[in-house]
């Protein structure tokens, strides 16, 4: 559970005649993670070269591109068809040969016709925009041009403009500004331009059209209506084709993707004219099944060798596949956001699957907010597809359940205790209620909350250092082992010293032990010894690490955010309740008036919007703060990450079968 799946490196060697059968079998098993052959001429591979795609790969790729282009047009996702009866690959190939070119031609013609209509609409809309300013000018469009000695200028302006030269002027005022058209002699152009440059005049182009403006506008609008009808007809025909062929296209996508992947996989092999070599990794538990399948598929004419990787070379590091219990699998998405664990280090997924919801629940800790998020997570899991999305929503589901549990512990719903409505159900085990409003019956146990938060920090940091000890011990990095044990000893030594001289709430009280030397009791002396041993261990790893000693305090105090962020959420909720209920709604209930009804409605809106916003803030704060504690305070103690994700050759078929 704390280790990824055990991997074994395999070399698969066979003749070129057997490569197709071997590739098909490897794809069917879906367990062989291929290591790409890139270093031509490497030791042991003299004379080998990168392989070439199998026969038919180009045609398959062309068909796949065509199908995906059609899917793009229809906005089809193969995932949307999961669950329908599977189709045989052979029947799909027959349909591709018979119908694909026809469907592609129909779709291409309709999309081209639709695109042409859309482009023409844009042109007509542009012409309408150019003509509209001239609608209020009583001139035919042909009168704006064709003169040899007269210039014509048109433009938008907020007011009529006086022109100090002989001219024919037309001005029409409008709500968005007026339109001015000037006819003047060519020799007066300089003077007219000078006058217009000093006024709010914005020149516009004069449409090169004939007839009246109204006639041209009506024509373009009727054409747009006709083109919109054409687009609607094209969309209807495309939708009909989609309904008729959507399932087939999704199945074709899956079948052809599988065939293309198989046809192009020799590009990842080392080959000669006669043989091929496939290098990769397989989960150790799958080796026998894969060997048996390859032997049967090739009639025993293939060699499968297990390679004993004794030297941990970076280029030969195995890929990493998680091996966690079912309840922890959703949390793998959170670990992957940070980085996939290395093959040779402990996998923290199981612990994060427990700690992350725990911390989220401690922060949010509200029955109502947790219930809202639980319903949201369950609803979105039904609506959204995708493995990563589903796993993250499962994490939210678990975190929401934790928030409901801690809401019961805190006796808290929408920031209020159930007793606030005079129904005495249960007492809070730990209270986070603040003295805000007249319904606040309890004070917050701030000290308890803070001390518990520090305890969580101490324990998780100790766990992180212990995991680091295990990781380094496996590689026999004994100086690092000593350093990590030193950090543990130093932290607990300081704690023992503190406990021996001061009684702290919710922590061991060791002050009553008899003093032995220098005013220190046995606990203080034990703590001092641990501190000294810890400093020696840290210095053995690296003397520079000693400057990081204050981080013990800062990292421990960082966990107090579990209490602080939660209390801020409670404060917001109680303020919303106070404003909405006690200030807006309750005062109106004694003698309800029209104005009082308005206040009541406004108070209800404040209540709903305030708690909706606080739920979102609780999700954001609880999620981010819990993640930060894992990524910064926990992972930095032991976790490197950077492992290669296990991506086996092949794919689980959902829509097709051989």
N, C-alpha and C positions, 0 to 999 in steps of 0.2 A: 504493500500500500504506500509506503514511503519511497518506493523504488519504481522507476519506469520498467516497462516490460523488458525482459532479457532478450537481447538481440544476438544473432549469430551471422557472421559474414559468410556468404556463399559465392562461389565461382561456378557458373554454369557454362559448360563447354560442349559444343556440338558442331556437326557439319552444317553447311549452309542449307542443305536439303531439309534438315529438321528444324530450321529456325522458325518457320511459320507455325508449325505445330507447337513448338515450345512457347512461342509468344502467345498464342491463343490460350494455352494452359496457364501460363503465368497471369494473364489478364483475368481468367476465370477465377483463380484462387484469390487474387487481390491481396497478396501478403508480401510481395517482393518489392522492396524499396531499392530502386536502381541507383547505383553510383555512376554518374556519367563518365564515359571514357573521353578524356580531353588531352592527356599528355602522351602524344604519339612519340614512340621511340623510348618510352620509359623502360627502366630495367625490368626484364621479363616479358616485355611487349614489343621487342624488336621485330620489325616487319609487319606489325599490325597497324591498321588505320581505322578511322571512324567509318561506321557502316553507312550504307545507302538505303533510302526508303524502299519498301517492297513494291512490287509491280501493282499498279492501280492506285497508288497513293495520290497522284495528281488528280485523277478523276474523282476520287472520293472527296478530296479537299474542295474541289470545285462544286460538287453537289452540296456539301455541307455549307459552303459560303452562300449558295443560292437559298438554301432552306433558312439559314439564319437571317438573310436579308428579308425574306418573306415574314419571318417571325417578328423582325424589327418593325415591319410595316403594320402588323397586326397587334403589336405589343403583347406577344405570346411569351409566357415563361413556362418551360417544361415542368417546373416544380408545381404549377397550378393543376397539373393533370395527374399527380401522384395519387394512386388508389384506384385508377381505372383498370379494367382487365388488360393484361399484358398481351402484346402482339408478337408473333414470331418474326424473327429477323428476315427469314426467307420471304415471307409475304410482303414485308416492307420493301425489300429490294425490288420485287416485282412491281409494286406500286410506284416506286421511284422511277424505274425505267419507263413505265407507262404514262404516269400522270404528272411528274414533276415539271417537265418542260412546259406543259399546257398551263398548269397552275401559275408557274413563274411568269409566263407570257400574259395571262389574264391580269395578274396582280400588277405587272409592270405597265401594261396599257392603262389600267384604271388609275394607278398612282400618277402616271405621266399626265393623264387627262385632268386629274384633280389638281396637280401642281400647276399646270398651264392655266387653269381657271383661277386659282389663287393668285398667280402672278398678274393675270389680266385685271383682277379686282383691285390689286394694289395700284396698278397704273391708272385705272378709272378713279379710284379714290384720290389719287394725287391730282388728277385733272379737275375733279370736283372742288378740291381745296383751292386750286388756282382760279377757278371760275367764280366761286362764291362771293368774293369781295366785289365783283362787278355786277352782281345781281341788282343792286339798287341804282346803278347808273343807266339812264335811258338811252343807251346806244347799242346798235348792232355790233357784233364782234368784228365784222369786216371793216368798220369805220376807224378802228384803232391803228391801221397801218396802210401802206401804199402811197404815202406822200413823199414828194421830192424836196419841198422847201419847208415842210412843217415837221417838227419833232413832237413826239408824244411820250409823256411820263405819267406813270400811275404809282400810287403808294398809299400807305396807311398813315393816318395822322389823327390826333385827338381833336383837332379844330380846323376850321377853314383858314387858309393862308392867303394873304394878299400878295399878288404878284405885280411888281411895278413895271411890267412891259405888256404890250398888247398880247392877249391870249384868250383862248376859249377854255373856260374852267367849269368842271363838274364836281360838286362835293355832295356826298351823302353821309349823314351822321348815322351812327349805330351804337348799340349798347357796348360793344367791345372796342369802340373807336370808329372813326370815319374813314371814308375812302375819297381820295382826291385824284382827279384826272386832268392833266393840262395839255392843251394843244398850243404850241407857240412856234414862232419863226426860228429857223435854224441859227440865225445870227444872234439870237437872244439866249442861246443855251448857257453860255458862261454866267450871265447875270442871274438866270433862273436857278442854276445849280448853286450859286452863292447864297441866294435867298433861302432855298430849301435846306442847305447845310446848317443854317442857324435856327431851324425849327425842328420840332419832333416829327420829322417826315421819314418814313421807312419805305424805300422804293420796292415795288413788287413787279414781277414779270407779267407781261400782257399775253394772254393765251392766243396762240395762233389758230383760231377757230373761225368758223363762219356761222351766221345766223344769230338768233337771240340767245342770251345767256340762259334763260329759262328753258328753252328747247334743248340746249346741250346738257343742262343739268338733268332734265327729265330723261334724256336718252341714256346718260351714263348710269343713272339710278336704276332704270329698267334693265340695263345690261348687267348690272351688279346682281339684281334679283334673279335674272336668268342664270348667271354663273353660279350663284349660291344654290340654285336648284340643281344644277349640274353636279356640284360638289356633293350635295345631299344624295343624289342618285349614285354617285361613285362610292360614297361611304356605305350606302345600303348594300350595294353589290359586293363591296369588300367584306362587310360584316357577314354577308351570306356565305362567301367563300371561307371566311374564318370559322363560322359555325360548322360548315361542312367538313373542313379539312384541318381544324385546329389540333385535334387529337392525333391525326396522322402526322402532322408536321412536328409535334413534340416528340412522338415516337421516332420519327426519322432523325431528328436532332440527336437523340440518345444513341440510336443504332449507328449512325454515321460517325458520331464522335468516338465511339468505341472502335470502329474500324479504322478511322484515321489515326487514332492513338497507337493502335497495333501496327499499322503500316509504317508509321514514322519512328517507332521505337528503335530500329536498328541504328538510327543516328546517335544513340546513347551507348552502343555496343562497340567493342573492339573486334575488328574482323580482318580476315585475309580473303584470298580468293576461294578458300575451301572451308574455313571454320569461322565461328563467332564465339566470343566470350562475353558473358553478361556478369557484371560484378554488382553485388548489392547485399542488402540485409533483410533478414527474415526473423520474426519472433521465434525464439527457440522452440516453443511449443507447436509451431506450425511446420517445422522442417520435414518431419516424416510424411505428412500429408502431401506437401509440395513435391517431395522426391518421388513418391508413389505416383502422383498425377503426371509428372513429367515423363517418368519411365513408361507408363501406359500410353501416353500420347505419342511418344516417339518410338515405341517398340523396343525400349531399352537402349536406344542408340544415342544416349546423351550422358554426359558426366557431370555430376553435382558434387562439388567439393566444399567441405566446411573448412574455413580458414581460421586458424588459431591466432587471434590478435593478442599477442603478449605485450607488445610495445604500444603504448598509448600515443600514437601519432595523431596529430590534429587532423590531417587529411583523411584518416581512417576512423574518425570518431563515429560511433554508431548513431543513427537517428533515434529520436526519443518518441515513444508512444506511452501515454499515461496508462497506469494500471491502478485504478481507484474503485472503491465500492460505488454502487449506483447512486447513492445520495450525494456523493462528493463530485460526480462527473460534471454537473453544471458549473462548479467553481473552477474547472480547468480553463474556462474562458477568461476569468479574472487573472489567473496566473499567466496565460498567454498574452494578455494585454501588456504585462510587464516584460516577460520573456519566457520562452520554453526552457525548462530546466535542462542542464547538461546531463549526459548519460551517466556520468560518474559522481553525481551529487544527489543529495536527498531531495525528494519531491515534496514541496510544502502544501500541495493541494488539499490533502485530507485535513490538515490543521486549519487552513484558511476556510474550508467549508464549514467548520465549527465556529471559528473565531470571528469571521466577518459578520455572519448574521447575529452573533452574540453582541458584538460592539454596536451594530446598527440598531438592535433592539434596545440596548442601554441608552443610546442617544435619543431615538424617537420615542419609544416607550409610551404609546398612547393607543388605547383599544380602538378608538374611532379612526385615527389616522392609519393605523396598521390595517384595519379592515378595509378602508378605501383602497390602499395600495395593493392589498391581497386581491380584491375584486378586479382592480386594474390589471394586475399581472396575469390572472387567470383569463381575463377577456382577451388581452393582447396575444396570449399564447394560442388562442383559437383563430385569431385574425392574421397574424404575421407568420411568415415562413422563413426558413433559413436556420441552419444549425446553431450558429453563434447567437442569433437573436433569441432563439428558444432557450438556450442555456442561460443567457443573462436574465431572461424573464423568470426562469426557474430559481435563480439566485435571489431575485427580487421577491418571489413568492416565499422563499424560506426566511428572508430577512423580515418580511411583513408579519409572518407568524411569530417571529421573535419579538417584534414590536408589540404585537397583541399580548404576548405573555408578559412582557415587562410593563405593559399598560395595566395589567391585573396587579402586578407587584406594586406599582405606584398608585393604584386605584385612580386611574386617569383616563378620561375620555373627552376629547376636544379641549384639553387643558383644565377640565373641571373634575372634581370628585363627584361620584354619583350622589353623595349626600347634599350636593348643591341644589338638588330638586326635591329635597326632603324625603328621599328614599334611602334609608340607611342599609347598604348592602354589605360592605366589608371595609375594614380599616386598611390603609396602605401599609405594606410591610416596610417600604422605604418611601418617604414623602418627598415630592419635588414641588409641592404646591407653594406658591408665593402669596404674600399678603396683599393681593390686589382685588379690590371689590369686597362687597359685604358677604359673599358666599365662600370666602376663603376660610376653611375650617382648620387647616393644618399649616404648619411652617415647614419649609424645606429642610431636609436633613443634609445640609450642604457638606458638613464635615464627613459624614458617612459616605456620601457620593464621591467626594474627592479622594478619601483614603482608599475606597474600593478601586477607583480608577488607577491610583498609583500601584496598588497591588497587582492589577492586571498588567501594568507596564513591567513591574519587576519580574513577574512570572514569565511573560512572553519574551522579554529580553534574555532571561536565563535559558529558556527553551531555544532561542536562536543561537546563543553561544554554544549550547550543548550540541546542536546540530552541526555547527561549524567544527567542533571537536571531532565528530564522527567523519565528516567529509575529509578533513586533513589527515586523520589517522589512517584512512583507507589508502592514502597516497604516501603514507609514511613521512609526512611533513611534520616532524616532531617539534620543531621550533614553533610552528604555527599552533600545534596542539597545546604546547605550553602557554602560548600567548592567550588563547581562548579560555583555557582553564584559569589563567591569571585574571582575566576580566571577571569571570564568575566569582572567583575568590575575593577579588577586590570589592565587588558590589555587595556581596553578602557580609564581608568583613565590616564594611562601613555600616551596614544595617545592624549587625550585632553590637557594634560600639554605641550606636544611637539608642538601641533598645536597652542597653545596660546603664545609660545615664539619664534617659527621659522616658516617661510613660506616655505613649501615644495611643489615641483611640483606635480600636480595631487592629492593634498590633501587639505582639508579645511584650509583656511587661517583665523585663529582666532586672529591673532596678533593685528588687528586693534580695538578690543574691548577695552573700557576704563578700566584702572587699578582700582581695588577696594581696595585691601589690600596687603601689602608686595610686591608691584610691580606685583601682579597677577591680571589678569582680571577675568571675570565671568567664562570663559572656564577653566582657570587654576585652579580656586578655585573648580569648579565642578570636575575637574580631580583629585585634591588632595583628595577631599571627597571620590570619587570612589576608589582611591588607599587605603585609610584608611579602608573603608568598606570591600574592597577586602581582605586586610591583615587579618582583623578580621574573615571574613568568612573562609579563608584558615586555619587559626590557630584553628578555632573551629573544623574543620574536623580532622586536625592533625598538631601540631606545626612543625613536621619534614618536612611537605610539603613546608614550607617557604624556604627551601634551594633549591627548584626547581624553584624559581622565575626567575633566569636567562634563564630558558628554553623558556620563552616567546620570548626573543630576538632570541635565536638560532633556534627555530622552525619557527619563522617568516622569518628569513633570509634563512632558508632552501628552501623556495619556490622560491628564486632567481634562483634556478637551472632551472626553467622554461625558463628563459631568457638565462642563461649561456650555457646550453646544446644546445639550439637552435642556438645560435650564433656560437658555435663551428662547428655545422653541416654546417651552411652557409659558414664559413671560409674554410672548406674542399672543399665544392662544388666550391667556387670561385677560390681556388688554382688549382683545377683540370682543370677548364675552362682556367685559365691563362696559365698553362703549356701546355695543349693539343692544345688550339686554338691559343693563342698569341705567344707562343714560338716555337711550332712545325708545326702547319698547316699554319697559315697566312703568315709567311715569305716565304713559298715555292710557294704561289699562283701567285706571280708576274711573275716569270719565272720558269715554271715547268720543272725539270730535272728528271733523273732516281733516283738520290739520293733524290731529293725533293719528289718524289712519295713515297719512303721508309719512309721519315719523316712524310708525310701526313698519311700513313697507320698506322705508330706507334702512331701518335697523336690521330687518331680515336680510336685505342685500349686503349690508356691511358684515353681518354674521357669516353668510355663505361665501362671499368673496374673500373675507379675511381668513377663514379656515381653509378654503381652497388654496390660497397663496401659501399659508403656513404648511399645508400638506406638501406642496411642491418644495418649499424650503427645507422641510424635514427630510424629504427624499434626497435632495441635493446635499444637504449638510451631513445627514447620516451616512450617505453613500461615500461622499468624497473623504470625510474625516476618517471613516473606517478603513478606506483604501489607503489613505496616507499613512496610517499607523502600520499597515502591513508592508507597504512598499519602502517606507523610510526607516521606521524604527525596528521592524522585524527582519525584512529581507537583507538589509545592509549588514546584519550580523553574520550571515552564513551563505547567502545566495548569490551566485554569479549569473546564472542563466546563459542564454546564447546557444542552447542546444538546437540541433537541426530537427525540424518537424518530420515525423514519420509520414511519408506520402507513398503508400504502396501503389505499384503499377496496377491499373485496373479501376473499375468503378462498380459499385452496386447498382444493378439495373432495376429501375422502378417501372418502366413502361414497356420494355421489350424482353424477350428471352430467345435463346438459340433453339 
